[in-house]
């Protein structure tokens, strides 16, 4: 039961992932994604009737912080992560809403 | 003949919660800091950083849910909403899709209310008069769900440069999103719904809900259909509405736009539109190929939240008295006009000041007057909200007592109040220090009166010739000579006595 990725799907995934692929790249991506989906599909062979979907491994809940300020101004270090910095802000390619 | 259309509106309202820290990290939420001063690896989405949920966010969300008649989801979780944009450093927003904390609520709204002018005309009348002449209609607006999520950073567009700048101070500030059912049919109902939500949330202290400053934001989902139809039309979503006026304009504009499309045989496209308040029109924000696909999935970094009955009871017990209950109690407890009650209870801060000051001086009517006249005037003049009032109820009570015991007269009291309004100055001290005490020594006032009579023979002659009004001028002269510190009543009395001799 091999999965087939259509041209439309690969175009759409390209838009979502902000990738511009040339024709060869698209064919390669289609092939790779089909293989990944086939691999994942093996999970379908298991009988999961009556099994709750699991989102967390540990049986814990309610891990909270109190509403107390614990962080100070650490701009100097944080801004080191900016590709470029200007006026104490992260400079990114010009973006419109 | 043209068809008749009905507008169907649902709202998504984002409210910034009044916590001291962000939803998943210990960074401050204080407004107005230097760019990126309130950031850390968590709220700038650095690899390896882990979020920890702020308990207060859950409590505020529960409090709003309980106050809007929602069911609380006993077992709730957070999900990731994936999208790529520089204001969102993780490339996903932590939100709740599958198990939002509150569901199936409603609020009751009133429409057909009187305009401010009509209200003024009815000032002092009882509640039944207002209901009769205003034709108030009550209606329930369903709340589909309320979920918790984080806010995004702020993009600053550099007009000259080739770049956009990002400030992540707002990234991770807690929000609740209140999603209504498509139950509203007019701009009036939308405004009534928003005002109701705002009132409830402000009373809870969960947010200041300022549309202009963005701590309350409303997205309007709107469709039109022929009257009588049971199917919904295709809806659009409108963003960037930051005042009640722009919401009203946007609703009318979008309604007309959709009707025009349908009348000319076209089809409304489901899209997000941005309202331009300066041009009075909306435009499509996202093109089709940009269609959003958020690929939600449960956030593995955050543990689920289990809410026990005891916790719900605790939050319920801490709920304040809401406006409707307060209005009813004031009608029983205080001898003040319904109109005053309506305005005073419109802000919890105002109501708190009223109750506390009345409790101290025992004169609710006078307290109400100071709030209704001078306080409202100064708030308007300084474009302030009642929440920003600085004077304490104790000082207001003190000021009222100073007038009652004739230490100062009314006009001096107004002067003192203006100072008190700005700095919460102790009125007794201020009066003392500035020598503003009223001259209550009749002998001293009499001396001034005699002097004024001697200096104004024309007015004296007018008065004696039957022009009663001339006495007003003489009283004014006495007040002037006494530098405003005389009691006008006493001056009037003494002048009349002297002139009768």
Interface residues (C-beta under 8 A of the other chain):
Chain A: X12 X15 X16 X18 X55 X56 X58 X60 X61 X62 X63 X64 X65 X66 X67 X68 X69 X70 X71 X73 X74 X75 X78 X79 X81 X84 X86 X87 X88 X89 X90 X91 X92 X93 X94 X95 X96 X97
Chain B: X19 X20 X21 X25 X26 X27 X28 X33 X34 X35 X36 X37 X38 X39 X40 X41 X44 X46 X52 X53 X54 X55 X56 X57 X58 X75 X77 X84 X85 X86 X155 X156 X157 X158 X161 X162 X163 X164 X165 X166 X167 X168 X274 X285 X289 X290 X293 X295 X298 X300 X302 X303 X304 X305 X306
